[in-house]
Amino acid sequence: MKILVPTKRVPDTDQKITATADGSGVASDHLPFVVNPFDAIALEEGVRIVEKLGDDSEVVAVGIGEADYVQQLRTALAMGSTRAICIECDQPLDPWNVARLLKEIVLREQPDLVLMGKQAVDDDANQTGQFLAALLDWPQATFASRVELLAGEIRVDRETDHGIETLRLPLPAVVTTDLRLSEPRYASMAGIMKAKKKPLDMIPLAELGVALEPRVEVLRYHSSETVRRGERLRSVDELVERLRQDVGAQA
């Protein structure tokens, strides 16, 4: 079985994220980058499935970006991915164009399952998996909290606003992962050393024959600050009076 896991390189959200002075983007000189956490969950699940199946099963990690993306793909290899593919692209991409590029990789690799994060933490778009499934005309399940391989199909528990919904999908299929699916493993020293010897293919954007069609235009970034002020009051009556004053000032 072959599982394809698209991954995205994102800023570490444990750090302070700010916009550049001119509002043209995110100030990234001081930021470390990581594998998108939702994609790391998908990667962990893919590796677990392959470890159970054994034989000739493999997990293929895919990333789209410049040469510095290789570091995150090496992390994916250290976590257990069999091999990795980097699509060399220095242009900003929206979910539609990411899905179009991933479609070409899917057509080349012919995986049985595409397992990917439900969204990226830098834009929270939550669109790429759905676009990819539509382009491939494959069945899809989003927000997966549990997956189980069956004979020629996959059973997915997906989280909805009304509870857990269970779907059975014929393979091949696209599944996007939610937080409760699995806990990503840390890349061990042994895994990091093995990752250096695993295949990582670099594919130029032009080789895929996809003319990018931007659907989203970012006008400006700005940093938002939350200002909190604490004040100790002496009684409930004083609190009620202060609330009354604040409500009146806002009216």
Accessible surface in RSA format (square Angstrom, percent):
REM  Atomic radii and reference values for relative SASA: ProtOr
REM  Chains: A
REM  Algorithm: Lee & Richards
REM  Probe-radius: 1.40
REM  Slices: 20
REM RES _ NUM      All-atoms   Total-Side   Main-Chain    Non-polar    All polar
REM                ABS   REL    ABS   REL    ABS   REL    ABS   REL    ABS   REL
RES MET A   1    56.30  29.2  18.04  11.9  38.27  91.1  21.14  18.0  35.16  46.6
RES LYS A   2    42.56  20.8  41.85  25.7   0.70   1.7  21.22  19.1  21.34  22.7
RES ILE A   3     0.00   0.0   0.00   0.0   0.00   0.0   0.00   0.0   0.00   0.0
RES LEU A   4     0.02   0.0   0.02   0.0   0.00   0.0   0.02   0.0   0.00   0.0
RES VAL A   5     0.00   0.0   0.00   0.0   0.00   0.0   0.00   0.0   0.00   0.0
RES PRO A   6     8.51   6.2   7.62   6.9   0.88   3.2   7.93   6.5   0.58   3.6
RES THR A   7    12.12   8.6   1.33   1.4  10.79  25.7   1.96   2.6  10.17  15.4
RES LYS A   8    71.53  34.9  70.68  43.4   0.85   2.0  56.36  50.7  15.17  16.2
RES ARG A   9    62.36  26.2  50.29  25.6  12.07  28.7   9.11  12.5  53.25  32.3
RES VAL A  10     0.00   0.0   0.00   0.0   0.00   0.0   0.00   0.0   0.00   0.0
RES PRO A  11    18.49  13.5  18.20  16.6   0.30   1.1  18.20  15.0   0.30   1.8
RES ASP A  12    29.20  20.5  29.12  29.0   0.08   0.2   0.34   0.8  28.86  28.8
RES THR A  13    80.70  57.4  56.62  57.4  24.08  57.4  32.74  44.0  47.96  72.5
RES ASP A  14   129.39  90.6  93.72  93.3  35.67  84.4  25.09  59.1 104.30 104.0
RES GLN A  15    77.74  43.5  68.32  49.9   9.42  22.4   4.74  10.1  72.99  55.4
RES LYS A  16   140.19  68.4 124.61  76.5  15.58  37.1  84.41  76.0  55.79  59.4
RES ILE A  17    73.08  41.6  49.32  36.7  23.76  57.3  49.32  35.5  23.76  64.5
RES THR A  18    37.17  26.4  34.79  35.3   2.38   5.7  27.48  36.9   9.69  14.7
RES ALA A  19    23.28  21.4   6.34   9.8  16.94  38.5   6.96   9.8  16.31  43.2
RES THR A  20    45.88  32.6  36.14  36.6   9.75  23.2  39.80  53.5   6.09   9.2
RES ALA A  21   115.71 106.4  69.77 107.7  45.94 104.5  82.16 115.7  33.56  88.9
RES ASP A  22   108.39  75.9  75.71  75.4  32.67  77.3  49.65 116.8  58.74  58.6
RES GLY A  23     2.86   3.5   0.00   N/A   2.86   3.5   1.29   3.6   1.57   3.5
RES SER A  24    84.22  71.2  50.15  66.9  34.07  78.5  44.16  94.0  40.07  56.1
RES GLY A  25    15.17  18.7   0.00   N/A  15.17  18.7  15.17  41.6   0.00   0.0
RES VAL A  26    54.59  35.9  38.48  34.8  16.10  38.8  38.48  33.4  16.10  43.7
RES ALA A  27    28.22  25.9  24.72  38.1   3.51   8.0  28.22  39.7   0.00   0.0
RES SER A  28    46.91  39.6  38.59  51.5   8.31  19.2   7.37  15.7  39.54  55.4
RES ASP A  29   155.35 108.8 116.50 116.0  38.86  91.9  43.78 103.0 111.57 111.3
RES HIS A  30   110.00  60.1  78.50  54.6  31.51  80.6  76.72  79.1  33.29  38.7
RES LEU A  31    13.05   7.3   0.00   0.0  13.05  32.8   0.91   0.6  12.14  32.7
RES PRO A  32    61.93  45.1  50.67  46.2  11.26  40.9  61.33  50.6   0.60   3.7
RES PHE A  33    46.80  23.4  31.53  19.5  15.27  39.7  31.53  19.1  15.27  43.7
RES VAL A  34    53.73  35.4  49.78  45.1   3.96   9.5  53.73  46.7   0.00   0.0
RES VAL A  35    13.47   8.9   5.65   5.1   7.81  18.8   5.65   4.9   7.81  21.2
RES ASN A  36     1.33   0.9   1.33   1.3   0.00   0.0   0.00   0.0   1.33   1.3
RES PRO A  37    52.82  38.5  48.17  43.9   4.65  16.9  52.54  43.4   0.28   1.7
RES PHE A  38    17.41   8.7  17.41  10.8   0.00   0.0  17.41  10.6   0.00   0.0
RES ASP A  39    10.07   7.1  10.07  10.0   0.00   0.0   0.00   0.0  10.07  10.0
RES ALA A  40    11.63  10.7  11.63  17.9   0.00   0.0  11.63  16.4   0.00   0.0
RES ILE A  41     7.36   4.2   7.36   5.5   0.00   0.0   7.36   5.3   0.00   0.0
RES ALA A  42     0.00   0.0   0.00   0.0   0.00   0.0   0.00   0.0   0.00   0.0
RES LEU A  43     0.06   0.0   0.06   0.0   0.00   0.0   0.06   0.0   0.00   0.0
RES GLU A  44     5.80   3.3   5.35   4.0   0.45   1.1   0.45   0.9   5.35   4.4
RES GLU A  45    19.30  11.1  19.30  14.6   0.00   0.0   0.00   0.0  19.30  15.8
RES GLY A  46     0.00   0.0   0.00   N/A   0.00   0.0   0.00   0.0   0.00   0.0
RES VAL A  47     4.60   3.0   4.27   3.9   0.32   0.8   4.60   4.0   0.00   0.0
RES ARG A  48    89.68  37.7  88.52  45.1   1.15   2.7  26.87  36.7  62.80  38.1
RES ILE A  49    15.33   8.7  14.33  10.7   1.00   2.4  15.29  11.0   0.04   0.1
RES VAL A  50    21.94  14.4  21.37  19.3   0.57   1.4  21.37  18.6   0.57   1.6
RES GLU A  51   107.34  61.6  76.68  58.0  30.67  73.0  45.14  87.3  62.21  50.8
RES LYS A  52   177.93  86.8 140.75  86.4  37.19  88.5  91.46  82.3  86.48  92.1
RES LEU A  53    77.12  43.0  60.17  43.0  16.96  42.6  62.60  44.0  14.52  39.1
RES GLY A  54    31.38  38.7   0.00   N/A  31.38  38.7  31.11  85.4   0.27   0.6
RES ASP A  55   146.55 102.7  97.17  96.7  49.38 116.8  36.98  87.0 109.57 109.3
RES ASP A  56   138.12  96.8 115.37 114.8  22.75  53.8  40.69  95.8  97.43  97.2
RES SER A  57    17.25  14.6   3.88   5.2  13.38  30.8   0.00   0.0  17.25  24.2
RES GLU A  58    31.88  18.3  31.88  24.1   0.00   0.0   8.65  16.7  23.23  19.0
RES VAL A  59     0.59   0.4   0.59   0.5   0.00   0.0   0.59   0.5   0.00   0.0
RES VAL A  60     0.00   0.0   0.00   0.0   0.00   0.0   0.00   0.0   0.00   0.0
RES ALA A  61     0.00   0.0   0.00   0.0   0.00   0.0   0.00   0.0   0.00   0.0
RES VAL A  62     0.56   0.4   0.05   0.0   0.51   1.2   0.05   0.0   0.51   1.4
RES GLY A  63     0.69   0.9   0.00   N/A   0.69   0.9   0.69   1.9   0.00   0.0
RES ILE A  64    30.13  17.1  12.18   9.1  17.95  43.3  12.18   8.8  17.95  48.7
RES GLY A  65    13.28  16.4   0.00   N/A  13.28  16.4  13.28  36.4   0.00   0.0
RES GLU A  66    96.95  55.7  90.28  68.3   6.67  15.9  19.73  38.2  77.22  63.0
RES ALA A  67    72.88  67.0  62.11  95.8  10.78  24.5  62.30  87.7  10.59  28.0
RES ASP A  68    80.47  56.4  64.53  64.2  15.94  37.7  42.13  99.2  38.34  38.2
RES TYR A  69     4.57   2.1   4.57   2.6   0.00   0.0   4.31   3.2   0.26   0.3
RES VAL A  70    41.99  27.6  41.99  38.0   0.00   0.0  41.99  36.5   0.00   0.0
RES GLN A  71   124.56  69.7 116.36  85.0   8.20  19.5  36.79  78.3  87.77  66.6
RES GLN A  72     6.35   3.6   5.68   4.2   0.68   1.6   1.29   2.7   5.07   3.8
RES LEU A  73     0.32   0.2   0.32   0.2   0.00   0.0   0.32   0.2   0.00   0.0
RES ARG A  74    76.09  31.9  74.96  38.2   1.13   2.7  30.85  42.2  45.24  27.4
RES THR A  75    53.44  38.0  49.05  49.7   4.39  10.5  30.76  41.3  22.68  34.3
RES ALA A  76     0.26   0.2   0.26   0.4   0.00   0.0   0.26   0.4   0.00   0.0
RES LEU A  77     0.33   0.2   0.00   0.0   0.33   0.8   0.00   0.0   0.33   0.9
RES ALA A  78    11.50  10.6   1.89   2.9   9.62  21.9   1.91   2.7   9.59  25.4
RES MET A  79    11.45   5.9   9.60   6.4   1.84   4.4   3.10   2.6   8.35  11.1
RES GLY A  80    29.10  35.9   0.00   N/A  29.10  35.9  15.33  42.1  13.77  30.8
RES SER A  81     0.00   0.0   0.00   0.0   0.00   0.0   0.00   0.0   0.00   0.0
RES THR A  82    55.63  39.6  49.48  50.2   6.15  14.7  46.15  62.0   9.48  14.3
RES ARG A  83    45.30  19.0  45.30  23.1   0.00   0.0  19.72  27.0  25.58  15.5
RES ALA A  84     0.31   0.3   0.00   0.0   0.31   0.7   0.00   0.0   0.31   0.8
RES ILE A  85     3.16   1.8   3.16   2.4   0.00   0.0   3.16   2.3   0.00   0.0
RES CYS A  86     0.00   0.0   0.00   0.0   0.00   0.0   0.00   0.0   0.00   0.0
RES ILE A  87     0.00   0.0   0.00   0.0   0.00   0.0   0.00   0.0   0.00   0.0
RES GLU A  88    68.00  39.0  62.84  47.5   5.16  12.3  16.52  31.9  51.48  42.0
RES CYS A  89    10.50   7.9   0.37   0.4  10.13  23.8   4.56  11.6   5.94   6.4
RES ASP A  90   108.91  76.3  80.08  79.7  28.83  68.2  21.66  51.0  87.25  87.0
RES GLN A  91    91.02  50.9  80.28  58.7  10.74  25.6  22.91  48.8  68.11  51.7
RES PRO A  92   135.93  99.1 106.74  97.3  29.19 106.1 119.10  98.3  16.83 104.6
RES LEU A  93    47.83  26.6  12.74   9.1  35.09  88.2  15.60  11.0  32.23  86.7
RES ASP A  94    15.15  10.6   7.40   7.4   7.76  18.3  10.02  23.6   5.14   5.1
RES PRO A  95    16.31  11.9  14.95  13.6   1.36   4.9  15.98  13.2   0.33   2.0
RES TRP A  96    48.99  19.7  48.52  23.5   0.47   1.1  48.52  25.9   0.47   0.8
RES ASN A  97     2.44   1.7   2.44   2.4   0.00   0.0   0.00   0.0   2.44   2.4
RES VAL A  98    33.32  21.9  33.32  30.2   0.00   0.0  33.32  28.9   0.00   0.0
RES ALA A  99     0.00   0.0   0.00   0.0   0.00   0.0   0.00   0.0   0.00   0.0
RES ARG A 100    39.34  16.5  38.56  19.7   0.78   1.9   5.66   7.7  33.68  20.4
RES LEU A 101     0.00   0.0   0.00   0.0   0.00   0.0   0.00   0.0   0.00   0.0
RES LEU A 102     3.37   1.9   3.37   2.4   0.00   0.0   3.37   2.4   0.00   0.0
RES LYS A 103    58.73  28.7  58.73  36.0   0.00   0.0  13.26  11.9  45.47  48.4
RES GLU A 104    47.32  27.2  47.13  35.7   0.18   0.4   2.21   4.3  45.10  36.8
RES ILE A 105     0.49   0.3   0.49   0.4   0.00   0.0   0.49   0.4   0.00   0.0
RES VAL A 106     1.56   1.0   1.56   1.4   0.00   0.0   1.56   1.4   0.00   0.0
RES LEU A 107    88.43  49.2  75.49  54.0  12.94  32.5  75.80  53.2  12.63  34.0
RES ARG A 108   116.74  49.0  82.41  42.0  34.32  81.7  46.02  62.9  70.72  42.9
RES GLU A 109    27.25  15.6  22.03  16.7   5.22  12.4   2.32   4.5  24.93  20.4
RES GLN A 110   123.55  69.1 106.01  77.5  17.54  41.8  48.32 102.9  75.23  57.1
RES PRO A 111     6.02   4.4   0.00   0.0   6.02  21.9   0.00   0.0   6.02  37.4
RES ASP A 112    57.51  40.3  55.58  55.3   1.93   4.6   6.52  15.3  50.99  50.9
RES LEU A 113     0.00   0.0   0.00   0.0   0.00   0.0   0.00   0.0   0.00   0.0
RES VAL A 114     0.00   0.0   0.00   0.0   0.00   0.0   0.00   0.0   0.00   0.0
RES LEU A 115     0.00   0.0   0.00   0.0   0.00   0.0   0.00   0.0   0.00   0.0
RES MET A 116    10.13   5.2  10.13   6.7   0.00   0.0  10.13   8.6   0.00   0.0
RES GLY A 117     6.61   8.2   0.00   N/A   6.61   8.2   0.00   0.0   6.61  14.8
RES LYS A 118    38.99  19.0  34.57  21.2   4.42  10.5   1.19   1.1  37.80  40.3
RES GLN A 119    40.08  22.4  32.49  23.7   7.59  18.1   7.59  16.2  32.49  24.6
RES ALA A 120    13.12  12.1   9.12  14.1   4.00   9.1   9.12  12.8   4.00  10.6
RES VAL A 121    40.52  26.7  23.44  21.2  17.08  41.2  24.21  21.0  16.31  44.2
RES ASP A 122    69.76  48.9  30.22  30.1  39.54  93.5  21.45  50.5  48.31  48.2
RES ASP A 123    77.26  54.1  47.84  47.6  29.41  69.6  38.96  91.7  38.30  38.2
RES ASP A 124    85.82  60.1  68.02  67.7  17.80  42.1  20.60  48.5  65.23  65.1
RES ALA A 125    35.13  32.3  13.60  21.0  21.54  49.0  22.46  31.6  12.68  33.6
RES ASN A 126    42.89  29.6  33.41  32.3   9.48  22.8   7.64  18.4  35.24  34.1
RES GLN A 127    81.06  45.3  78.00  57.0   3.06   7.3  14.93  31.8  66.14  50.2
RES THR A 128    25.86  18.4  24.42  24.8   1.44   3.4  10.88  14.6  14.98  22.6
RES GLY A 129     2.74   3.4   0.00   N/A   2.74   3.4   0.12   0.3   2.62   5.9
RES GLN A 130    52.07  29.1  49.70  36.3   2.37   5.6  35.49  75.5  16.57  12.6
RES PHE A 131    66.19  33.1  65.79  40.7   0.41   1.1  66.11  40.1   0.08   0.2
RES LEU A 132     0.06   0.0   0.06   0.0   0.00   0.0   0.06   0.0   0.00   0.0
RES ALA A 133     1.35   1.2   0.60   0.9   0.74   1.7   0.82   1.2   0.52   1.4
RES ALA A 134    75.85  69.7  47.75  73.7  28.10  63.9  58.46  82.3  17.39  46.1
RES LEU A 135    49.27  27.4  29.57  21.2  19.70  49.5  33.48  23.5  15.79  42.5
RES LEU A 136    20.55  11.4   3.14   2.2  17.42  43.8   6.30   4.4  14.25  38.4
RES ASP A 137   130.42  91.4 108.86 108.3  21.56  51.0  29.69  69.9 100.73 100.5
RES TRP A 138    48.46  19.4  36.56  17.7  11.90  27.9  22.02  11.7  26.44  42.9
RES PRO A 139    46.13  33.6  33.39  30.4  12.74  46.3  45.33  37.4   0.80   5.0
RES GLN A 140    67.91  38.0  54.66  39.9  13.25  31.5  19.50  41.5  48.41  36.7
RES ALA A 141     1.95   1.8   0.00   0.0   1.95   4.4   1.76   2.5   0.19   0.5
RES THR A 142    13.20   9.4  12.39  12.6   0.81   1.9   6.71   9.0   6.49   9.8
RES PHE A 143    47.90  24.0  47.90  29.7   0.00   0.0  47.90  29.0   0.00   0.0
RES ALA A 144     0.00   0.0   0.00   0.0   0.00   0.0   0.00   0.0   0.00   0.0
RES SER A 145    20.69  17.5  10.95  14.6   9.75  22.5   6.23  13.3  14.46  20.3
RES ARG A 146   118.33  49.7 116.69  59.5   1.64   3.9  45.44  62.1  72.90  44.2
RES VAL A 147    18.04  11.9   0.98   0.9  17.07  41.1   0.98   0.8  17.07  46.3
RES GLU A 148    54.08  31.0  49.37  37.4   4.71  11.2  22.69  43.9  31.40  25.6
RES LEU A 149    48.16  26.8  24.35  17.4  23.81  59.8  24.46  17.2  23.69  63.8
RES LEU A 150    52.72  29.4  33.32  23.8  19.40  48.8  41.89  29.4  10.82  29.1
RES ALA A 151   105.45  97.0  69.15 106.7  36.31  82.6  81.37 114.6  24.09  63.8
RES GLY A 152    57.77  71.2   0.00   N/A  57.77  71.2  36.71 100.8  21.05  47.1
RES GLU A 153    39.43  22.6  39.43  29.8   0.00   0.0   5.91  11.4  33.52  27.4
RES ILE A 154     0.00   0.0   0.00   0.0   0.00   0.0   0.00   0.0   0.00   0.0
RES ARG A 155    68.83  28.9  68.21  34.8   0.61   1.5   9.29  12.7  59.54  36.1
RES VAL A 156     0.00   0.0   0.00   0.0   0.00   0.0   0.00   0.0   0.00   0.0
RES ASP A 157    24.96  17.5  24.29  24.2   0.67   1.6   1.91   4.5  23.05  23.0
RES ARG A 158    38.51  16.2  38.51  19.6   0.00   0.0   1.79   2.4  36.72  22.3
RES GLU A 159    31.54  18.1  25.92  19.6   5.62  13.4  13.22  25.6  18.32  15.0
RES THR A 160    50.61  36.0  25.74  26.1  24.88  59.3  30.37  40.8  20.25  30.6
RES ASP A 161   148.82 104.2 108.37 107.9  40.45  95.6  30.89  72.7 117.93 117.6
RES HIS A 162   180.30  98.5 140.94  98.0  39.36 100.7 102.09 105.2  78.21  91.0
RES GLY A 163    36.57  45.1   0.00   N/A  36.57  45.1  34.12  93.6   2.45   5.5
RES ILE A 164   106.85  60.8  71.67  53.4  35.18  84.8  72.13  51.9  34.72  94.2
RES GLU A 165    72.98  41.9  68.39  51.7   4.59  10.9  28.01  54.2  44.98  36.7
RES THR A 166    75.89  54.0  49.33  50.0  26.56  63.3  31.73  42.6  44.16  66.8
RES LEU A 167    51.77  28.8  49.05  35.1   2.73   6.9  51.77  36.4   0.00   0.0
RES ARG A 168   138.66  58.2 111.87  57.0  26.79  63.8  47.01  64.2  91.65  55.5
RES LEU A 169    15.56   8.7  15.52  11.1   0.04   0.1  15.56  10.9   0.00   0.0
RES PRO A 170    81.08  59.1  81.08  73.9   0.00   0.0  81.08  66.9   0.00   0.0
RES LEU A 171    45.71  25.5  20.65  14.8  25.07  63.0  21.25  14.9  24.46  65.8
RES PRO A 172    53.81  39.2  52.62  48.0   1.18   4.3  52.62  43.4   1.18   7.4
RES ALA A 173     0.00   0.0   0.00   0.0   0.00   0.0   0.00   0.0   0.00   0.0
RES VAL A 174     0.52   0.3   0.42   0.4   0.10   0.3   0.42   0.4   0.10   0.3
RES VAL A 175     0.00   0.0   0.00   0.0   0.00   0.0   0.00   0.0   0.00   0.0
RES THR A 176     1.98   1.4   1.98   2.0   0.00   0.0   1.85   2.5   0.13   0.2
RES THR A 177     0.00   0.0   0.00   0.0   0.00   0.0   0.00   0.0   0.00   0.0
RES ASP A 178    11.29   7.9  11.29  11.2   0.00   0.0   0.47   1.1  10.82  10.8
RES LEU A 179   103.06  57.4  92.26  66.0  10.80  27.1  92.26  64.8  10.80  29.1
RES ARG A 180   170.73  71.7 145.43  74.1  25.30  60.2  71.78  98.1  98.94  60.0
RES LEU A 181    17.88  10.0   2.35   1.7  15.52  39.0   2.35   1.7  15.52  41.8
RES SER A 182    13.72  11.6   0.00   0.0  13.72  31.6  10.56  22.5   3.16   4.4
RES GLU A 183   135.87  78.0 128.80  97.4   7.06  16.8  54.19 104.8  81.68  66.7
RES PRO A 184    37.87  27.6  27.71  25.3  10.17  37.0  27.71  22.9  10.17  63.2
RES ARG A 185    82.70  34.7  68.50  34.9  14.20  33.8  45.63  62.4  37.07  22.5
RES TYR A 186   207.64  96.9 191.88 109.2  15.77  41.0 146.44 110.1  61.20  75.4
RES ALA A 187    32.65  30.0  11.53  17.8  21.11  48.0  11.68  16.5  20.96  55.5
RES SER A 188    63.93  54.0  53.09  70.9  10.83  25.0  49.41 105.2  14.52  20.3
RES MET A 189   137.70  71.3 128.90  85.3   8.80  20.9 117.37  99.8  20.33  26.9
RES ALA A 190    62.11  57.1  51.63  79.7  10.48  23.8  58.82  82.8   3.29   8.7
RES GLY A 191    12.03  14.8   0.00   N/A  12.03  14.8  11.34  31.1   0.68   1.5
RES ILE A 192    68.97  39.2  68.42  51.0   0.55   1.3  68.48  49.3   0.49   1.3
RES MET A 193   100.72  52.2  97.76  64.7   2.97   7.1  86.95  73.9  13.77  18.2
RES LYS A 194   132.86  64.8 128.08  78.6   4.78  11.4  75.44  67.9  57.42  61.2
RES ALA A 195     2.45   2.3   2.45   3.8   0.00   0.0   2.45   3.5   0.00   0.0
RES LYS A 196   133.70  65.2 110.48  67.8  23.22  55.3  69.02  62.1  64.68  68.9
RES LYS A 197   189.39  92.4 154.65  94.9  34.74  82.7 105.30  94.8  84.10  89.6
RES LYS A 198    52.18  25.5  45.50  27.9   6.67  15.9  32.29  29.1  19.89  21.2
RES PRO A 199    74.75  54.5  63.74  58.1  11.01  40.0  74.75  61.7   0.00   0.0
RES LEU A 200    29.38  16.4   4.46   3.2  24.93  62.7   4.46   3.1  24.93  67.1
RES ASP A 201    68.03  47.7  64.15  63.9   3.88   9.2  17.11  40.3  50.92  50.8
RES MET A 202    73.60  38.1  48.26  31.9  25.35  60.4  46.89  39.9  26.71  35.4
RES ILE A 203    16.42   9.3  16.14  12.0   0.27   0.7  16.42  11.8   0.00   0.0
RES PRO A 204    59.53  43.4  59.10  53.9   0.43   1.5  59.53  49.1   0.00   0.0
RES LEU A 205    28.63  15.9  26.27  18.8   2.36   5.9  26.27  18.5   2.36   6.3
RES ALA A 206    92.43  85.0  64.11  98.9  28.33  64.4  74.98 105.6  17.46  46.2
RES GLU A 207    98.78  56.7  69.50  52.6  29.28  69.7  37.52  72.6  61.26  50.0
RES LEU A 208    13.51   7.5   0.41   0.3  13.10  32.9   3.25   2.3  10.26  27.6
RES GLY A 209    69.30  85.5   0.00   N/A  69.30  85.5  37.02 101.6  32.28  72.3
RES VAL A 210    21.33  14.0   7.23   6.5  14.10  34.0   9.94   8.6  11.39  30.9
RES ALA A 211    78.54  72.2  64.86 100.1  13.68  31.1  73.82 104.0   4.72  12.5
RES LEU A 212    38.40  21.4  14.42  10.3  23.98  60.3  14.42  10.1  23.98  64.5
RES GLU A 213    73.26  42.1  68.62  51.9   4.65  11.1  31.22  60.4  42.05  34.3
RES PRO A 214   109.18  79.6  85.57  78.0  23.61  85.8  86.51  71.4  22.67 140.9
RES ARG A 215   151.15  63.5 114.23  58.2  36.92  87.9  46.14  63.1 105.01  63.6
RES VAL A 216    93.69  61.6  70.63  63.9  23.05  55.6  75.56  65.7  18.12  49.2
RES GLU A 217   142.98  82.1 115.78  87.6  27.21  64.8  45.81  88.6  97.18  79.3
RES VAL A 218    90.32  59.4  60.67  54.9  29.65  71.4  64.51  56.1  25.81  70.0
RES LEU A 219   154.32  85.9 118.70  84.9  35.62  89.5 121.87  85.6  32.45  87.3
RES ARG A 220   155.80  65.4 132.34  67.5  23.46  55.9  53.91  73.7 101.89  61.8
RES TYR A 221    85.44  39.9  81.54  46.4   3.90  10.2  49.80  37.4  35.64  43.9
RES HIS A 222   132.15  72.2 107.40  74.7  24.75  63.3  70.85  73.0  61.30  71.3
RES SER A 223    52.56  44.4  23.48  31.3  29.08  67.0  26.44  56.3  26.12  36.6
RES SER A 224    98.39  83.1  64.39  85.9  34.00  78.3  36.25  77.2  62.15  87.1
RES GLU A 225   119.07  68.4  91.43  69.2  27.64  65.8  49.66  96.1  69.41  56.7
RES THR A 226   109.40  77.8  77.32  78.4  32.08  76.5  47.02  63.2  62.39  94.3
RES VAL A 227   136.52  89.8 105.00  95.1  31.52  76.0 108.03  93.9  28.49  77.3
RES ARG A 228   214.45  90.0 179.85  91.7  34.59  82.4  69.74  95.3 144.70  87.7
RES ARG A 229   196.58  82.5 159.01  81.1  37.56  89.4  72.61  99.2 123.97  75.1
RES GLY A 230    78.30  96.6   0.00   N/A  78.30  96.6  40.85 112.1  37.45  83.9
RES GLU A 231    92.49  53.1  56.31  42.6  36.18  86.1  36.12  69.9  56.37  46.0
RES ARG A 232   228.29  95.8 195.62  99.7  32.67  77.8  78.76 107.6 149.52  90.6
RES LEU A 233    45.52  25.3  20.60  14.7  24.92  62.6  20.85  14.6  24.67  66.4
RES ARG A 234   218.53  91.8 181.45  92.5  37.08  88.3  83.06 113.5 135.47  82.1
RES SER A 235    58.20  49.2  42.79  57.1  15.41  35.5  45.79  97.5  12.41  17.4
RES VAL A 236   110.00  72.4 105.23  95.3   4.76  11.5 106.28  92.3   3.72  10.1
RES ASP A 237   116.14  81.4 109.09 108.6   7.05  16.7  32.56  76.6  83.58  83.4
RES GLU A 238    50.53  29.0  43.98  33.3   6.55  15.6  28.58  55.3  21.95  17.9
RES LEU A 239    80.29  44.7  80.29  57.4   0.00   0.0  80.29  56.4   0.00   0.0
RES VAL A 240    68.03  44.8  67.18  60.8   0.85   2.0  67.35  58.5   0.68   1.8
RES GLU A 241    73.75  42.3  73.43  55.6   0.32   0.8  35.73  69.1  38.01  31.0
RES ARG A 242    74.09  31.1  73.22  37.3   0.87   2.1  23.58  32.2  50.51  30.6
RES LEU A 243    96.57  53.8  96.35  68.9   0.22   0.6  96.53  67.8   0.04   0.1
RES ARG A 244   144.83  60.8 134.10  68.4  10.73  25.6  69.00  94.3  75.83  46.0
RES GLN A 245    98.16  54.9  84.83  62.0  13.33  31.7  37.99  80.9  60.18  45.6
RES ASP A 246    65.60  45.9  63.66  63.4   1.94   4.6  16.77  39.5  48.83  48.7
RES VAL A 247   100.94  66.4  99.67  90.2   1.27   3.1  99.99  86.9   0.95   2.6
RES GLY A 248    47.89  59.1   0.00   N/A  47.89  59.1  31.97  87.7  15.92  35.7
RES ALA A 249    88.98  81.8  48.20  74.4  40.77  92.8  60.64  85.4  28.34  75.1
RES GLN A 250   155.63  87.0 118.55  86.6  37.08  88.3  46.62  99.2 109.01  82.7
RES ALA A 251   117.87 108.4  47.58  73.4  70.30 159.9  86.91 122.4  30.96  82.0
END  Absolute sums over single chains surface
CHAIN  1 A    14501.4      11301.4       3199.9       7696.0       6805.4
END  Absolute sums over all chains
TOTAL         14501.4      11301.4       3199.9       7696.0       6805.4
